[in-house]
Amino acid sequence: MWMSLLQMSFAGGILILAVIAIRALAINILSKKTFNALWGISVVRLMVPFSIPSAFSVYSLMGSHAPGNGSQAIRELPIGASGQAASMPGSITNAANAVSAWTIVWAAGVLICAVFFSLAYWKCQKEFQTSLPVRNDFTENWLSVHQQRRRISIRQSGRFSAPLTYGVLHPVILMPASTKWENTDLLEYVLAHEYVHIRRFDSIRKLVLIVVLCAHWFNPLVWIMYVYANRDIELSCDEAVVRLFGESTKAAYARALISMEEIRSGLTPLCNNFSKNAIEERITAIMKIKKTTVFSLIMTGFIVVGTAAAFATSANAQPQQAESVGPGSETEIVTKPDSIPLVDDSFGIFFKDGGKAVGADAEEIKTAVPVQSDDIYGTPAEKTSALADDLSGNNIIYFDTEAERDEHFRALEANVEEGLERYAGFEEMYARINTSEPVTYIVK
């Protein structure tokens, strides 16, 4: 089902809350790749303007008030008998102006966020250019062992206090100028961590997160997702390094992490940092890394699939229910169920007065299929019969399609629900209609 930006943001926010809850409960139990997958699903929910209906969706349990449900779709403007859009009431005009104002505010926010991140990256890029290449026996040997189709470079700079990786096509591992190159044990851990970032294209992940953040800047939950997703990228790399060197190296790797952590200022978007402000969380996660078991893999799959099915899908389409509409308080007109076939060459004529029009012979009226009592007020009549009858008069309104007629009925009821006059916005259409008498609605 197609969704607006606000619907996408709301649904994505619900999913983000679910991921945050899972993260709080199982951050040191599940593999860190689990959370990367969950954040990836959140990104898709926030950026893809449609969703797949599912019986397992939480919105199916919530009913029709879920985002993305067809019954909550934005209504089209009602169409008058002349085929032109009926004049809009003041409330609709104000709503249109509000939408226009919201679009301008949203675009301004996107522009501000994009400029902020672009300037931050431009500033870092200028500093990257001042770095110098590193050439020694250790780095040359390491690069020869860790060859990729993309050429990796190791450089150093005095403007950064912790290792980081930047670049996609030509990735660069940038080390602080204070790096002790003789401490090869420490460097093995550091470079392995950065190498995992390069292999996983984490720079692209960070770029995607920034794009999502710019698009949904008004949603505080997306800002929280940005922070946690970046943390989990680092935690996942830590986990990969520990599994590479063995669980016996957890303590040594944690000490290496602490030794490389220094006070750092500034923002480095699109870069993969060896250290983050949440150093305590990382060290705790490192020390609690456990071996991968069949049970943990099943649990991970269950959580990822279950979360996606429950929060990344929309509610199943609900059958249309009867709506109390029409000019009289006792009139009930609903859309004809899809299961009832249409009569060939028929008018979709619905009457208030027991299905009988003035001057029409009741015996000539042809019913398509028997329906439940009060489901449809009146019956479809054969075209020839309808033309033969004198249906001219001031209390008849014509529509081109059934969908147009039904949308008109929904608009009338919406006016009442909003405390407006039933015919607000349709004054021209009902100018010659006596609403105190039965009104005949005819589909041509």
N, C-alpha and C positions, 0 to 999 in steps of 0.2 A: 504494500500500500504506500502511495506517495505521501511524503511528509514535508511540512514546511520547516524552515530553519529552527523556529522555536520548538516545534514538536521534536525535531532531531536532538536539540540541545536538552530538552526535558528527558527524553528517553535515554540519551547518553548519560545524563546526570544520575538517573536511577541506577544504571549499570555501573557507573563509577562508585557509587555508594556501596553496591554489592561487592565490588572488587576490593574496596578499602576494608570492608568487614572481613572478607576472606583473608586479606593480607594481615590484618591485626591478629587473627586467630591462628594462622598457619604459616607465618613468614619463616619460621625456623623448622617447619615440618615438611613442607613441600619443596620440590626443586624450584630454584629461582626462575627457571625457564617458564614455569607455570604462570608467573605473574607477567612476564613479557608477553605471553600469549593472551592473557586476559586484557592487558592494556591494548594490545593490537585489536582485539574484538571491540573494545571501547572506541578506538579511533574509527573503525569501520562504521559503528553505529552513529557516531557524530558526523561523519562526512558523507555517507551514502544516503540519498534522499528517499529511499524506500526500504521497506522491511518485509520479511516473509511471515505471513500469518501462521500461527502454531497453536495447537491445543495445549501445549506445555507452557505457553507464555504466561507470565504473571498477570498480564493485562487481560487474558481470557478469564482469569478468576476475578479480576476487578470489574469486569463488565464493559459496557460500552463507553465508559468515560476514560478510556485509555488513549494515549497518543498514538496516532496512526490508524485508529479505527475509522472505518469508512463512514459510520454514522455521525462522527464528529467533524467530518470534513467541512471546509468553509463553503457556505452556500453561494451559489451563483446569484446574480441579480435576477429578480423575477421578470418574466417576459409578459407583456400585455397581449391583448387579443390582436393588436395590429402587427405583432411580430417584433416590435421595438421594445427596448428596455423601458420598464415603467419608471416614472420619475422617482428619484430616490428621496426618502424622508431625511430629515435633518440628522438623525442618528447615524444613518448609513454614510452620509456625507462626512460627518465628523470622524467616523471610523476610517474612511478612506484617507482623510488628512492625517490621522494618527499613524496609519500604516506608512504613509509617505515620510512623515517625520521620523518614525522608527528606522526606516531604511537609511535615511541620511545619518542618523546617530550611529547606526551599526557600521556603515561604511567609514565614518570618521574614526571609530574605534579600531577597525581593521587597519586603516592607514597608519594610525599612531603606533600600534603594536609592530607593524611591519617595519616602519622607520626605526623604531627603537632597536629591534633585533638586528636590522641591517647595519646600523651605525656601530653597534657593539661588535659585530663580526668584522666590519671594516677596520675598526680600531685594532682588533686582535690580529687581523691579516697584516696590517702595517707593522706590527711588532714581530710577527712571524718572519717577515722579510729581513729582519735584522739578525736572525739566528745564523749560526755557523755550522757547517757540516762536521760530523765527528768521524774521525778515521783512526782507529787503533786495531790491534789484533783481535780483541774481544768482539768489537762491533762488526768487523769484517767477517769473522767466522760465524757470528750469529746470523747475519744477513744471508750468508751462503747456505745456511741450514734452513732458514725460513723464507725461501723464495716463493714469490707469488707472481701471477700474471701481471699484477700491478706492481710496479717497482716501489719498494719501501725504502725510505731514507731515514737516517737517524741524525738529528741535529740538536744543538743546545743553545740556550739563551739565558741571559741573566735577568730577563724581565718576567720570568715565570718561576714560581717556587715549587711546583710539583709537575711530574710528568703528565703529558697529554698527547693525544693523537688528533690530527686534523687532516682533511683532504680525503677525496673519494677515489679519483682516478690515479693520483700519485700520493698515496698516504705518507704522512711524515710523523715519526715519533719524536716529540720535542722534549728534551731533558733539561733540567735546570743546570745552570753553569756550575753550581756547587756539587754536581754529581761526582762521587768517588768511583772512578772507573776501575780501580783495583779491587773493589768489593764485588767480585763477579757473582757470588751467591745471591746478593741482593738484586743485582741487575738482571739475573735470570728471571726472578719473579716479576720484576717491573716490566721488562720487555715482553714476557709471556702474557701479562695482563693486557698490554697495549696491542699485542698481536691478535688476541681474541677479539678485541674491538674491530680491528681491521678486517678480519675474516668474516665477521658478522655484519659488516657495513653499518655499524652503529651510528656513523655520522648521518646516514640517510634517515635512520629512525629518529634522530634528534631533529632533523629538518622537518619531518612529517609532524612531529609533536608541536613544533613551532607554528606550522601552518594551521593545525587544528586549534591551537591556542589563539591565534589571530582571528580565526573565523568565529570562535565562541568566547571572545574576550569578556563578554558580559556574564558568563556563567562561572561563578567562583569554584565550582566543582572541577571544571576543566583546568583551572590553575593548580588545584591540588593534584589532579592527575599528572600534570606536567612535572611537578616536583617528585612525586612517587615513582613515576615511570622512569625518570632519569636515575633515581636511586637504584631501582631494580635492574637497570642495565648494568650498573656497576656491580651489584650483588651477584648477578648472573655470571659476569666475567670472573669475579673472585671464586665462585664455585667451580668454574671451568679450570682455573689455574690449579686449585687444590686437587681436583680429580686428575689433572695432568701429572702433577708431581707426587701424588699419593697423599692419603689422609695423615700420614705421619709428619707431613710438612706443614700442617695447619698452624702450629704455634710459630714456626719460623716465618711463615708468610704473613701472619698477623703482626709480628715484630717488624717485618719489612714495611708493612703498611704504615705502622706508627712512625717509623724512622723517616719515611718520606713525607709525612704530613707536616706541613708548615702553614703559617698564617698566609692566606692568599686573599687578595682583593681584586675586584673587577669581575666582569661577566665574560665567559668564553662559550657562547652558543655554537652549536655544530661541532664542538670539540668533545673528545672523550677523555675525561680526567681520571688519573689514577686514584686520586683521593677526592672525597666529598666532605661536606660539613658533617654529615651523619656518620662520623668515623666510628662511634660506639656501636651503632647498629651493624656496621660492616664487620667489625671485629667479632661481635656476638654471633653473627650469621656464619662467619668463617669457622669459629670453634664448634658450631653445632651442625656442620655439614656431615651428612651420613651417607652410607653406601646406598646406591640405587637398588631397589628391590622390585619384584613383580607387583607386590601390593602397592608400593608407592607410585608405580607407573599407572596402575589401574585407577588409583585414587586421583592422580593428576588428570587423567583422561576424563574421568567422571566429573570432576569439578569444572574443567574447561568446557566440555560439551554441555553439561547441565546449566552452567551460567549463561552460555550463549543461547541455549534453547529457552531459558526462562526470561532473560532480560534483553536479549538482542533481537527478539522477534516481536511481532505485534499480535493483537487479539484476533481470533478467528472471526470472520464476518458473521454477524448475528442476523437472524431472520427479522424482517421488518415487522414492527408491531403496529397495532391500530393506533391512529392518531385522531383525536377529537378536533375536527376542523370544520370549516364551513361557516356561512353567515349566521346560522341558528345554533343556539347552545345545544340542541338535541341532535344536530347533524353529525354523523360519523362517516368519514370517507377515508379510505386507505388505499395504498397502492395494490393493484391486483397481483396476487402471488405469482412468481415466475413459473410455478408448476401448472398453471392454468393456461392452456393454449389460446391464442387469439382467434377470433372468428374471422374467416376470410372476408376481405373487403368490408370491414365493419367500422362503425364509429365507436370510439370509446366513450359512449354517452352515459353519464351518471346523473341520476335524478334524485331529488329529495323526496318527492311525493310517491313513494312506493314503487319507483321504477316506471311510472307511467307519465308520459308527456301530455300536455294539453292537445286534444285533437287526435291523439294517436290511438290506434286500435290495439288493445293489450294482447290480442291473439296473434298479432303480427310480430310481436317482440320475440326475439330469438336469444335464448341464454346459451353462452358458450359451454360452460361446465358448471354443474351445481357447486355452490360455494357455501361456506359456513354462514350461519345467520349473522347479519350485521357486519360481515367482513366487507362487503361491497354494497353501497347504497345505490341500487338501481342495476340495470342489466344492459350489456351491449346490444344494440339494435341493428338489424340489417340496414345497409346503406339505402337500399331502395325504399324501405319502409320509412326511414327517417326523412328522406327527401320528399316522400309523398305527404308526410304530415306537415301541417303548418307550424313550424317551429320558430317562425319570426316573432319577435317581441322584444321588449326592453329588458327582460330578466334572463337573457342568455349571454354567456361568455364563451368564446371560441378559443381553442388552443390548437397549435400545429401538431404537437406530440403529447403522448401520455406523460413523458418525463417532465415536460414543461408544465403540464397541469398539476402534477404531483408536487413539483417544486413550489408552485404557487400556493397550494394548500399548506405546505410546510412553512412558507413565509407568513401566511395568515396566522397560523398558530404561534409562530415565533413572536409576532407582534403582541399577541395576548400575553404570552409568558413574560415579555419584557415590560409589561404594563402600558403598552401603547394601544391606540385604537386598532381594532382588528384590521381595518383597511388602510392603515397609515402607509403612505407611499404608493397606494393604488387608487388615489382619488380620481384620476382621469379614467381609469378602467371602469370604475363603478359610478361614473357620473350619471349614467342613465339607468342604473340598476336600483330597484327597490329592495334593499337588503332586509326589510321586514317581511318580505314574501320569499317563497322558495326560489332559489337561483339555479338555473340549469347550466352545467358546465359541459361543453361539447368538444371532443377531440376530432378535428377534421380528418 
